[in-house]
C-alpha cells in the first residue's frame, strides 16, 4: 500500500537521519517541527490564494452577469418604449380605446359626410 519514495525524497530523508548529520535527536526534532510549520504555512498560504482566486472569479462572474442584466434591462426598456409608441400611434389614428373601435366610428362619419356632399352635388346638377 505504501508507494515507494522517489529517489530525491529518499535522499533527503537519508540525509536527515541523525547518524548521518551528526545532529542530536532534540535538534532533529526541532528541525522537523520547523519543517512542519513551514509546510503548514505553505498550505495556509496556498489555501488563502485559492480562496482569493475563487472570490475574484466570483466577482468576475458577478460583473458579467451584471452586464447581462443591464443589457436585458435596456432591451426591455426599448420594448416598453416601442409598445408605448405603437399605442400612441394607434390612438392618433383612431385606434382602440376602452373597447370601442374609434377607427370604424370615424370612417362611418367620413362616409356619411361624403354621401351628403354627393347628394348635394346631385341635387345641384339635377336643377
C-alpha positions as protocol buffer text, in pm:
chain_id: "A"
residue {
  index: 1
  type: UNK
  ca { x: 0 y: 0 z: 0 }
}
residue {
  index: 2
  type: UNK
  ca { x: 283 y: 237 z: 71 }
}
residue {
  index: 3
  type: UNK
  ca { x: 421 y: 374 z: -251 }
}
residue {
  index: 4
  type: UNK
  ca { x: 799 y: 376 z: -275 }
}
residue {
  index: 5
  type: UNK
  ca { x: 962 y: 716 z: -231 }
}
residue {
  index: 6
  type: UNK
  ca { x: 1112 y: 896 z: -522 }
}
residue {
  index: 7
  type: UNK
  ca { x: 1492 y: 893 z: -533 }
}
residue {
  index: 8
  type: UNK
  ca { x: 1504 y: 1261 z: -433 }
}
residue {
  index: 9
  type: UNK
  ca { x: 1274 y: 1212 z: -134 }
}
residue {
  index: 10
  type: UNK
  ca { x: 1472 y: 904 z: -22 }
}
residue {
  index: 11
  type: UNK
  ca { x: 1798 y: 1101 z: -45 }
}
residue {
  index: 12
  type: UNK
  ca { x: 1652 y: 1387 z: 162 }
}
residue {
  index: 13
  type: UNK
  ca { x: 1520 y: 1152 z: 430 }
}
residue {
  index: 14
  type: UNK
  ca { x: 1851 y: 965 z: 436 }
}
residue {
  index: 15
  type: UNK
  ca { x: 2041 y: 1293 z: 474 }
}
residue {
  index: 16
  type: UNK
  ca { x: 1823 y: 1395 z: 768 }
}
residue {
  index: 17
  type: UNK
  ca { x: 1898 y: 1083 z: 972 }
}
residue {
  index: 18
  type: UNK
  ca { x: 2073 y: 1179 z: 1297 }
}
residue {
  index: 19
  type: UNK
  ca { x: 2364 y: 940 z: 1248 }
}
residue {
  index: 20
  type: UNK
  ca { x: 2436 y: 1094 z: 905 }
}
residue {
  index: 21
  type: UNK
  ca { x: 2407 y: 1458 z: 1000 }
}
residue {
  index: 22
  type: UNK
  ca { x: 2553 y: 1428 z: 1342 }
}
residue {
  index: 23
  type: UNK
  ca { x: 2262 y: 1616 z: 1499 }
}
residue {
  index: 24
  type: UNK
  ca { x: 2115 y: 1527 z: 1831 }
}
residue {
  index: 25
  type: UNK
  ca { x: 1761 y: 1390 z: 1845 }
}
residue {
  index: 26
  type: UNK
  ca { x: 1645 y: 1717 z: 2007 }
}
residue {
  index: 27
  type: UNK
  ca { x: 1788 y: 1932 z: 1729 }
}
residue {
  index: 28
  type: UNK
  ca { x: 1648 y: 1698 z: 1466 }
}
residue {
  index: 29
  type: UNK
  ca { x: 1303 y: 1708 z: 1632 }
}
residue {
  index: 30
  type: UNK
  ca { x: 1327 y: 2087 z: 1634 }
}
residue {
  index: 31
  type: UNK
  ca { x: 1409 y: 2085 z: 1263 }
}
residue {
  index: 32
  type: UNK
  ca { x: 1114 y: 1853 z: 1194 }
}
residue {
  index: 33
  type: UNK
  ca { x: 883 y: 2090 z: 1385 }
}
residue {
  index: 34
  type: UNK
  ca { x: 1014 y: 2386 z: 1186 }
}
residue {
  index: 35
  type: UNK
  ca { x: 969 y: 2187 z: 865 }
}
residue {
  index: 36
  type: UNK
  ca { x: 612 y: 2106 z: 970 }
}
residue {
  index: 37
  type: UNK
  ca { x: 541 y: 2471 z: 1047 }
}
residue {
  index: 38
  type: UNK
  ca { x: 684 y: 2573 z: 708 }
}
residue {
  index: 39
  type: UNK
  ca { x: 473 y: 2311 z: 530 }
}
residue {
  index: 40
  type: UNK
  ca { x: 164 y: 2420 z: 723 }
}
residue {
  index: 41
  type: UNK
  ca { x: 238 y: 2784 z: 633 }
}
residue {
  index: 42
  type: UNK
  ca { x: 264 y: 2692 z: 265 }
}
residue {
  index: 43
  type: UNK
  ca { x: -64 y: 2505 z: 295 }
}
residue {
  index: 44
  type: UNK
  ca { x: -234 y: 2804 z: 459 }
}
residue {
  index: 45
  type: UNK
  ca { x: -92 y: 3048 z: 203 }
}
residue {
  index: 46
  type: UNK
  ca { x: -193 y: 2816 z: -83 }
}
residue {
  index: 47
  type: UNK
  ca { x: -542 y: 2778 z: 61 }
}
residue {
  index: 48
  type: UNK
  ca { x: -572 y: 3153 z: 106 }
}
residue {
  index: 49
  type: UNK
  ca { x: -453 y: 3209 z: -252 }
}
residue {
  index: 50
  type: UNK
  ca { x: -706 y: 2954 z: -378 }
}
residue {
  index: 51
  type: UNK
  ca { x: -986 y: 3122 z: -183 }
}
residue {
  index: 52
  type: UNK
  ca { x: -886 y: 3464 z: -317 }
}
residue {
  index: 53
  type: UNK
  ca { x: -881 y: 3320 z: -670 }
}
residue {
  index: 54
  type: UNK
  ca { x: -1232 y: 3183 z: -621 }
}
residue {
  index: 55
  type: UNK
  ca { x: -1350 y: 3520 z: -487 }
}
residue {
  index: 56
  type: UNK
  ca { x: -1203 y: 3704 z: -785 }
}
residue {
  index: 57
  type: UNK
  ca { x: -1364 y: 3455 z: -1025 }
}
residue {
  index: 58
  type: UNK
  ca { x: -1697 y: 3501 z: -847 }
}
residue {
  index: 59
  type: UNK
  ca { x: -1658 y: 3879 z: -875 }
}
residue {
  index: 60
  type: UNK
  ca { x: -1580 y: 3845 z: -1245 }
}
residue {
  index: 61
  type: UNK
  ca { x: -1886 y: 3625 z: -1294 }
}
residue {
  index: 62
  type: UNK
  ca { x: -2097 y: 3873 z: -1099 }
}
residue {
  index: 63
  type: UNK
  ca { x: -1973 y: 4157 z: -1321 }
}
residue {
  index: 64
  type: UNK
  ca { x: -2052 y: 3957 z: -1633 }
}
residue {
  index: 65
  type: UNK
  ca { x: -2400 y: 3876 z: -1501 }
}
residue {
  index: 66
  type: UNK
  ca { x: -2448 y: 4240 z: -1404 }
}
residue {
  index: 67
  type: UNK
  ca { x: -2362 y: 4347 z: -1759 }
}
residue {
  index: 68
  type: UNK
  ca { x: -2608 y: 4091 z: -1897 }
}
residue {
  index: 69
  type: UNK
  ca { x: -2879 y: 4216 z: -1660 }
}
residue {
  index: 70
  type: UNK
  ca { x: -2806 y: 4576 z: -1765 }
}
residue {
  index: 71
  type: UNK
  ca { x: -2835 y: 4477 z: -2132 }
}
residue {
  index: 72
  type: UNK
  ca { x: -3158 y: 4288 z: -2064 }
}
residue {
  index: 73
  type: UNK
  ca { x: -3300 y: 4588 z: -1877 }
}
residue {
  index: 74
  type: UNK
  ca { x: -3202 y: 4814 z: -2167 }
}
residue {
  index: 75
  type: UNK
  ca { x: -3376 y: 4582 z: -2415 }
}
residue {
  index: 76
  type: UNK
  ca { x: -3689 y: 4567 z: -2201 }
}
residue {
  index: 77
  type: UNK
  ca { x: -3692 y: 4947 z: -2178 }
}
residue {
  index: 78
  type: UNK
  ca { x: -3666 y: 4967 z: -2557 }
}
residue {
  index: 79
  type: UNK
  ca { x: -3958 y: 4724 z: -2592 }
}
residue {
  index: 80
  type: UNK
  ca { x: -4169 y: 4927 z: -2349 }
}
residue {
  index: 81
  type: UNK
  ca { x: -4092 y: 5248 z: -2540 }
}
residue {
  index: 82
  type: UNK
  ca { x: -4176 y: 5079 z: -2872 }
}
residue {
  index: 83
  type: UNK
  ca { x: -4501 y: 4947 z: -2725 }
}
residue {
  index: 84
  type: UNK
  ca { x: -4593 y: 5292 z: -2598 }
}
residue {
  index: 85
  type: UNK
  ca { x: -4511 y: 5444 z: -2937 }
}
residue {
  index: 86
  type: UNK
  ca { x: -4732 y: 5187 z: -3111 }
}
residue {
  index: 87
  type: UNK
  ca { x: -5013 y: 5254 z: -2866 }
}
residue {
  index: 88
  type: UNK
  ca { x: -4981 y: 5631 z: -2921 }
}
residue {
  index: 89
  type: UNK
  ca { x: -4979 y: 5578 z: -3298 }
}
residue {
  index: 90
  type: UNK
  ca { x: -5295 y: 5368 z: -3283 }
}
residue {
  index: 91
  type: UNK
  ca { x: -5463 y: 5628 z: -3064 }
}
residue {
  index: 92
  type: UNK
  ca { x: -5370 y: 5908 z: -3307 }
}
residue {
  index: 93
  type: UNK
  ca { x: -5504 y: 5706 z: -3600 }
}
residue {
  index: 94
  type: UNK
  ca { x: -5824 y: 5641 z: -3414 }
}
residue {
  index: 95
  type: UNK
  ca { x: -5717 y: 5314 z: -3266 }
}
residue {
  index: 96
  type: UNK
  ca { x: -5890 y: 5116 z: -2998 }
}
residue {
  index: 97
  type: UNK
  ca { x: -5963 y: 5264 z: -2655 }
}
residue {
  index: 98
  type: UNK
  ca { x: -6185 y: 5125 z: -2383 }
}
residue {
  index: 99
  type: UNK
  ca { x: -6317 y: 4852 z: -2611 }
}
residue {
  index: 100
  type: UNK
  ca { x: -6460 y: 5097 z: -2867 }
}
residue {
  index: 101
  type: UNK
  ca { x: -6342 y: 5081 z: -3226 }
}
residue {
  index: 102
  type: UNK
  ca { x: -6286 y: 5454 z: -3288 }
}
residue {
  index: 103
  type: UNK
  ca { x: -6142 y: 5397 z: -3632 }
}
residue {
  index: 104
  type: UNK
  ca { x: -6466 y: 5243 z: -3756 }
}
residue {
  index: 105
  type: UNK
  ca { x: -6666 y: 5527 z: -3598 }
}
residue {
  index: 106
  type: UNK
  ca { x: -6452 y: 5789 z: -3772 }
}
residue {
  index: 107
  type: UNK
  ca { x: -6478 y: 5602 z: -4102 }
}
residue {
  index: 108
  type: UNK
  ca { x: -6856 y: 5590 z: -4069 }
}
residue {
  index: 109
  type: UNK
  ca { x: -6870 y: 5967 z: -4006 }
}
residue {
  index: 110
  type: UNK
  ca { x: -6646 y: 6038 z: -4306 }
}
residue {
  index: 111
  type: UNK
  ca { x: -6855 y: 5812 z: -4527 }
}
residue {
  index: 112
  type: UNK
  ca { x: -7171 y: 5986 z: -4408 }
}
residue {
  index: 113
  type: UNK
  ca { x: -7016 y: 6328 z: -4480 }
}
residue {
  index: 114
  type: UNK
  ca { x: -6906 y: 6212 z: -4825 }
}
residue {
  index: 115
  type: UNK
  ca { x: -7257 y: 6082 z: -4903 }
}
residue {
  index: 116
  type: UNK
  ca { x: -7409 y: 6416 z: -4801 }
}
residue {
  index: 117
  type: UNK
  ca { x: -7173 y: 6602 z: -5036 }
}
residue {
  index: 118
  type: UNK
  ca { x: -7258 y: 6367 z: -5321 }
}
residue {
  index: 119
  type: UNK
  ca { x: -7630 y: 6416 z: -5258 }
}
residue {
  index: 120
  type: UNK
  ca { x: -7581 y: 6794 z: -5258 }
}
residue {
  index: 121
  type: UNK
  ca { x: -7387 y: 6780 z: -5587 }
}
residue {
  index: 122
  type: UNK
  ca { x: -7651 y: 6559 z: -5748 }
}
residue {
  index: 123
  type: UNK
  ca { x: -7923 y: 6796 z: -5631 }
}
residue {
  index: 124
  type: UNK
  ca { x: -7744 y: 7094 z: -5789 }
}
residue {
  index: 125
  type: UNK
  ca { x: -7676 y: 6917 z: -6115 }
}
residue {
  index: 126
  type: UNK
  ca { x: -8038 y: 6795 z: -6129 }
}
residue {
  index: 127
  type: UNK
  ca { x: -8175 y: 7151 z: -6113 }
}
